[in-house]
């Protein structure tokens, strides 16, 4: 099995990245192909990093930065991944990571990981093998971690076909959702209807989150979207980190309602509560098992999800979704109105902005803002724990 490490993006924390590269060199794995994909001129500012990459016989892939900023720099993310993948055959097993958020343990786990064939026979799966991820927001369909993941190069290319129309069809789409919806949502009537009115995560506003979660729990369309998301994740993805407690996590989940698993701070090993988004991150496949198999306490919302799982989770589920288009449109309109009633405008602003990234003072401010945002996220995670 040929393997490659594709490191994408800017060198924001040189010391951390240098230690990471030193650790990879100490592993003594010449069979691991290393590719650094970034922007023209980035490596010239860091000669010590360039020397370490040379010691690893790493390949350097460089291109000009886009002059268009999309939410979360999703276009920049996709461009660097696509360029790195362009050097690889489809059958190479790839770990994608970033210079500023990286750990040697991830590389070691990747080297022990084996590709898994994707599920077949239900909703269309775009991948030949599962993509391995580290976590996802349970209450936000397709909000899957976009920093570290692994998969076959041919499958990862499906994430790089970024549909610009999504920015207009789904105005409140998060960058994580945009990346993963590229491969998993295309042509799916349930996700198309839901993402068109998707409120997205709300940060640093506990009251707004409580209000919106109540609106979502009352929405038949949201229940359908949670069901379809569980089917796609179960068939198309796997977890990156070892998951020896998967069965125990399922048993723990069975003691709570589905809405509690999505939003409440719970003593379940497979859940990590996000302190500012007021939702749970699913960090174990056991939680997806519980959602997919209906192994949670009864509730009106949970019953709706189970009904949708039964309707779409069997052969013929894709055709059932096509027949439901009229109902889906009506439910999307109702959810949009309910969200508008609590101050969430589903139309949203245009996601396009000329960036002139890398130009003088603006580049310095942008780098500082990115650094502060990451620092705040890290501190909030530590506080939450």
N, C-alpha and C positions, 0 to 999 in steps of 0.2 A: 504494500500500500504506500504510494507516494504521498508525502505530506508537505504542506507549506504553511508558513506563518506570514500573513499579510497585515502589515502595520500601517494604518491609514491616518493621515492628518498632520496637524501642526505639532511642533516640539514645544509644548508650553511649560513643561517641567523637566529641563535637561538633566538634572541630577537623578531624578527618578528613572528617566528613560535610560540613562547611562548604566545605572545599577541593573536594570532589567536586561539590557544587552549583555552585560558582563555575566549575569546568571545564565543566560542562554549559551554563551560560549563555554561556561564551565560544565554544562550538561554533556558536551562532547557528542553532539548528534549531527554529524555532517550530512546525514540523510534528510534533515529538516531544512527545506529551502526557505530562506528568509527574503521577503520583499518589503521594502519601505516605499510607500506611495504617498507623495506629497506634492507641494507646489514648487515651481521653479524658484530657486533662490533660498528656499527654507534651509536646506542642508548646509549651504555656504555660511550661514550664520552660526553653525555649530560644528566646527572642525573636529572637536573631540568625539562627537556622535558619529561623524563621518568615518573617523578612524576605527571606531568600534564596529560599525557596520561592515567596513572593509575586512576586519579580522574575522567576521562571520561569513565572508564571501557573499554578502547580501547583494541583491539586485536593487537598483534605485530606479524608480519610475516617477517621472516628474511631468507636470503639465501646468499651464497657466490657470490661475484661479478664475472661476466664473465671476462676472460682474453683475450677478443677480443673486440676491439673498432671499431664500425661502425660509419658512419657519424652522427654527432649530438648525439652520444651515443644512437642511436635508439634501439639497442639490450638491453641496460640497462633499457631504458624506458619501453620496452615491458615486460621484465622479472619481474620488480617490479609490473606492472599492473596485469600481469597474476597471480602472487603469491597472491596478494590481492583478486582478483576475485575468486581464488580457494576456498576461505572460504565462498563463497556466492552461494545461489541457483540462477537459471537463472531468476526468476521472481522478484528479488530485484532491485529496482531503485537506481542507483549508480551515485554519483558525484565523478569524478576523479580530483585530484588537486596535487600540490606539496608543500613541506614545505617552499620553498623560494619564491614562487609566489602564494600567497593565500590571500583571503580577506573574512571577515565575511559576507559581502554583498552577495557573491556568494552562501554561504550556505543558507542564508535567501531566496534568489531567488529560489534555488533548492527546499527548503521545500515547496514553493508555486507552484512549477512546477508539471505538470501531464504528464505522458507518452502519446505519440501520435502514433497511428498506422501508419506504413510506407505505402507509395503509392504502388499500384500494377498495373499490366496490361501493362507496357511498358518495359523498359530495366530491367534486373534482379536486384532486390533489395535484398541484403543479410540479411537485418534486419527485425525483426517482428515489431519493433517500431523504430521511428526516433531517431537518436542520436542528442543531443542538443550541439551546438558548439557556439563559441563566435566570430569567424571571419575567413576569408580566403582571400588569394591573388587572385584577380580577373583574372589576366593575367597568372596564373600558375595553370593549372588543378590539383585538389586534393591537393593543398597546403593549408591545413586547420589547424588552430591552434591545437597544440597537447599538450597543457599544462592543459587547463581546458575544460572538456566536461562531458556530462551526458548521461546515457542511461540504459537500462535494462542489467543486468549482462550477460545474455545469448547472447545479441547482442554485447556487448563490447568484449567478448571473440573472436569474429571474427577478431578484430584488433591485436590479439596476435599471430596469425598464421603466423609469419613473414617469408616471402619467401626469403631465402638467394639468390636465383637465380636473384632476382630483382637487386641486386647490380652489376651484370654482364650484365643483359639484358638492364638495364636503368642506364648507368654509371654516369649521372649527376643528379640523383634523389636526391632531398632534403629529410632530415629525416621526415619532415611532410608529404611529398608525399609518402614516403615509408610506413609510418604507415597507411595512409588512402587508398592507392592503394592496400594494403593487402586484404581489404574486397571489395573494389569498382571497381578495375580495372581487376581483374582476369578474363581471357577469353573474355575481351572486345576488339575487333579488332582495334577500333579507338584509344583507349587509349594505347593499346599495341604498335601501330605504332608510336604514338606521343611521348610517354615516352622514346622510344628507341633513339630519337634524341632531346629530351627535353633539352633546354639550361639551365633551372633552373634560379632562381633569381640571379642577379649579384649585389653585394653590393659595395657601395662607388665608383662607376664609372658611372657618369651621361652620358658621351659620349657613352660608350659601351652599356648602357641601351637604349639610343635613337636609336642606330644603330640596335640592336637586335630586338627592338619592331617594327621597320620598316620591317625587314625581316619576322617576325612572321605575321604581318598584311597582307603581300603579299602571305602567305602560305595557300593553300586550306586545308591542313591537320590541321593547327592550328585552322582554323575556325570550322572544324568538332570537334576538341577536346573541344573547348569552348562550343559548342552546347551540346555535350554528357555530359560534366561536369555539365552544367546547369540542364539537365534532371535528372542526378543522385542526385544532391544536392536537387532539388525540391522534389524528391520522397523519399529520404533516410534520409535527415537531417532537423533539425529545429534550430532556433536560441535560445540560452540559455537566453539571457537578454530580458526583456519585450520590445516589439516593437510597441508602440502605433501609431507611425508615418509611418507605413508601406505603407499606401496608398499615403501619401504625398511624400514619397521617390520615389515611382514609377512615380508620376507626375513630380518630379524634373528631374529624369533620362531621361524622354521623350524629354527633350530639348537638349540632347547631342548625338553625335555618340557613337557607342559601343567602338571604340578605345579610345575615350576620357574618357569613364567610366572606362576603364582598366588602363590607364596610366596617365591621366592629373590630376593636382590638381584642384578640382572643389568644388563649394559651395553647395554640396549635403550632407544632414545629414547622409545618410547611407554609406558614403565613408570616409575613413581615409587614407590620402596619406602617404605612407611609405617613409621617407626622403632619405634613403640610397639605397633601392631597386627600387626606382622610379616607383612604381606601387601602385595601390589602394587596400586597404583592404576593403572587403565587410563586414560591420558590421550590416547590416539590411537585412532581408529577402526581403524587397522591391526591393533591387538592383537585387537579383536573379530573382524576379518576372519580372522585366523590361527586363533582358537578355533573360529569358526563353520565354516570351510572345512577344519579338521583339518590345518592347516599347522604341525605341531609334531612333535617326535621321538616315536617309538612308546614306549608304556608301557602297563601294564595299565589304569591309570586313564584315560589318553588314549584307549585303544581302547574303553573303555566309553562315554566321552563321544561318540566318533564313532558308535557303534552307536545311541545315543539320538538324536543329530542326524539320522541316517538314518531313524529310526522316526518322529520327531515333526516333522521339518523339511520334509516333503513334504505335498501335499494329502492330507487324511485323517489328519494327525497328531493333531488334536483327538479324533477318534474312537478312535485307538489309545490315547490316554491314558485314555479312559473304560474301554476294555477292560482296561487295566492296573491298575485300582483295587485289586484284591486283592493284587497284587504290591507295589504302592506302600505299602499299609498294613503288610504284613509287613516291608518294607525300612525303613519309618519306625520300627517297633517295635524292629528290630534295631539301628538307629543310635542310638535313644534309650538302649538298654541299653549299647551300646559307650561312649557319652558318659558315662553314669552311672558306668561302671567306672573312668573317669579323673576323676571328681569334678565333672562338668557335669550339674546337675539341670535337665532340660528343662522342668520345671513352672514354675519361677521364681516370684517374688513378684507380688502384684497390682500392676498398673501405675497404679492410681488413687490420687490423693492430693489432699485439699483443700489448696489452695495459699494462699488469702488473699493472693494476689500484690498487691503495692503497699501493704501495710499496715505502716506505721511501720518499726521496726527490722528486721523480717523482710525487707522490701523492700530495705533497704540491704545486708544480708548476701547476699541473693540476687544483687544486682547485682555485689557484690564477687566472689562465687564465679564468676559468669559471666565477669567480666573476667580473673580468674586462670586460668580454664580456657582461654580464648582465648590468653592470653599463653604458657601452657605448650605449647599446640599449635603456636604459631608458632615457639617456640624449638626444639621437637623436630623440626619440619620443617627448620629451618635446620641443626641438628646433623646430620640425616640426609643433607642435601645436601653 
